Amino acid sequence: MSNNENINRELFERMPIRRAFLTLAVPTVLSQVIVIVYSLADSFFVGRLGDPQQVAALTISFPIFNMLTALANIFGIGAASVISRSLGAGNSERARKASACAFWSAAISAGLMILVLILFMKEVLTLLGATADTYAFTRSYLIWVVLFGGLPTELSLLLGHLLRAEGRTKAASIGMTLGGLLNIALDPLFIFYFHWGVGGAGIATMAANTASMVFFLGVFFRIRRHTVLSLSPKDFTVRQGILAGIVSVGLPTGLNTCLVNLDNALMSGLTAAYSDQVVAAYGITQKITTATIHISQGMAQGILPLIGYNYSQGRLTRVRQTNRFALRTLLIFTIFFFAAIEASAASLSRIFIDEPATAALTGVFMRCWMFCAFGMCLFQMYNAIFQGVGLWKQALLLTICRLGILFPAASLGLNRFLGLQGLMFSQPLSDTLTLFLCMAVYHKVKINQLCGGQAPSDP
């Protein structure tokens, strides 16, 4: 056994929960903070142009770009769960095949998405709310971000998930940080110096994600003799239940992203009925407030391998301790983040858009929307717990209820009866209801399986 494997065994099996949580989650959270910064960078620098139509183009583009994240999460988080449980059960061969299956499945899915966008771009953008004023800006951004940058974007996210599954959180975080910092550095160069506007932001994002992918591939090349992970097509297989295991566990997270895209498209359509300024205000609000999602996802993704590994070994006490500590830590973070945004909403809105009317509207939108933080963040952790132990049906049910039923119903209903003010509270209402549902489902699972159940024999 290599030194690295000894270190990982110590981390997963014997390290105190608080220290193991910090070791696994903190690097992932830090990389997510970089993701937040560079996702905000496009809105910040494009917002400096003072053109609500170009800011609105980013909002319209978001669901399409986010589909790449959905595909990466289906294969990445699903594989991370299968790999960590396989390692806990001592099945290195299954872990190796799962990593190769996830990598090549992600590459194929990215190619198919790019092909669909090439064939139906005009129809898709019109469906998402692009108008005669915003279509050209949106198309310019997506050509670089998806058509040229789609494969690097999806594979860089996927490779980060695979590295975290084996406990290599430092390398995963460095790769994400590299891409984020490069995006931030290139945005002002392409947007202002070359005067490429929102298209320049797309070029910067494509270049940054390509650099991140190249870094990750280099990491895999260096560790190829010291890891159970594999990217070789020889290890790719859809048999032995590997692909089914990956997709079933990853589906709730991937579906979560897909439904977020549909809900964003719904919101773009509803806000577009008011004005381009409302669309821009919603887009800025969404990017700032969903910073909580990135950080909560960082915590959840960081500890998922710890939960899966110990569950497969039957260490249920360690699983329960990890769950309690993670939920408590995330709740404390959410309280502080909520207070900070509520206190600084007006100032934040002026940073991202100079146009006074849009900035004022954004501040109001942000204060209303931020009440979703508690349900939104804790939902991420509950779902990660279910995915970590392979309870994908519970995670899938909660995802469908939150984004497929409650949010559309709240947004359509509140918009119809209360107008724009009601629309601003649609996410807080749906996420609060979902949080109560999560707590009820977790309590039932905790009693029936995590406290008295047996770990699955086949990870």
Buried (B, 14 or more C-beta within 10 A) or exposed (E): EEEBBEEBBEBBBEBEBEEBBBBBBBBBBBBBBBBBBBBBBBBBBBBBBEBBBBBBBBBBBBBBBBBBBBBBBBBBBBBBBBBBBBBBBEBBEBBBBBBBBBBBBBBEBBEEBBEEBEEEBEEBBEBBBBBEEBBBBBBBBBBBBBBBBBBBBBBBBBBBBBBBBBBBBBBBBBBBBBBBBBBBBBBBBBBBEEEBBBBBBBBBBBBBBBBBBBBBBEBBEEBEEEBBBBBEEEBBEBEBEBBEBBBBBBBBBBBBBBBBBBBBBBBBEBBBEBBBBBBBBBBBBBBBBBBBBBBBBBBBBBBBBBBBBBBBBEBBEBBBBBBEBBBEBBEEBBEEBBEEBEEBBBEBBBBBBEBEEBBBBBBBBBBBBBBBBBBBBBBBBBBBBBBBBBBBEBBBBBBBBBBBBBBBBBBBBBBEEEEBEBBBBBBBBBBBBBBEBBEEBBEEBBEEBBEEBEBEEEB
